[in-house]
């Protein structure tokens, strides 16, 4: 399953190839953990750019 995360501050998006399994861990951007979004949300965001 494809996982995409997005920064709520700057809008950066990352496609996760292998996710971390550590507790309380995650990809960070702008000092905050990025939030998982659906492929549809990512496509919609990219269409508006």
C-alpha positions as CSV (number, residue, x, y, z in Angstrom):
1,X,0.0,0.0,0.0
2,X,1.3,3.4,-1.0
3,X,1.6,5.9,1.9
4,X,1.9,9.6,1.3
5,X,2.5,12.2,4.0
6,X,2.1,16.0,3.8
7,X,3.3,18.9,5.8
8,X,0.4,21.0,7.1
9,X,2.6,24.1,7.2
10,X,4.4,24.2,3.9
11,X,2.6,21.6,1.8
12,X,5.6,19.4,1.1
13,X,4.6,15.8,0.2
14,X,6.6,12.6,0.6
15,X,5.9,9.1,-0.8
16,X,7.0,6.6,1.9
17,X,8.8,3.5,0.6
18,X,9.5,1.8,3.9
19,X,7.8,3.3,7.0
20,X,9.5,3.6,10.4
21,X,8.2,1.2,13.1
22,X,9.6,3.0,16.1
23,X,7.1,4.3,18.7
24,X,6.2,8.0,18.4
25,X,8.2,8.3,15.3
26,X,7.4,9.8,11.9
27,X,8.7,12.0,9.1
28,X,9.1,15.6,10.2
29,X,8.9,18.8,8.2
30,X,8.8,22.4,9.6
31,X,9.4,20.8,13.1
32,X,6.2,18.8,13.1
33,X,5.2,15.3,12.2
34,X,3.8,15.1,8.7
35,X,0.2,13.8,8.3
36,X,-0.8,10.8,6.2
37,X,-3.1,11.7,3.2
38,X,-4.8,9.5,0.6
39,X,-3.6,9.2,-3.0
40,X,-6.8,11.1,-4.0
41,X,-6.0,14.0,-1.7
42,X,-2.4,14.1,-3.1
43,X,-3.7,14.1,-6.7
44,X,-6.2,16.9,-5.9
45,X,-3.5,19.0,-4.3
46,X,-1.1,18.5,-7.2
47,X,-3.8,19.5,-9.7
48,X,-4.2,22.8,-7.9
49,X,-0.4,23.6,-8.1
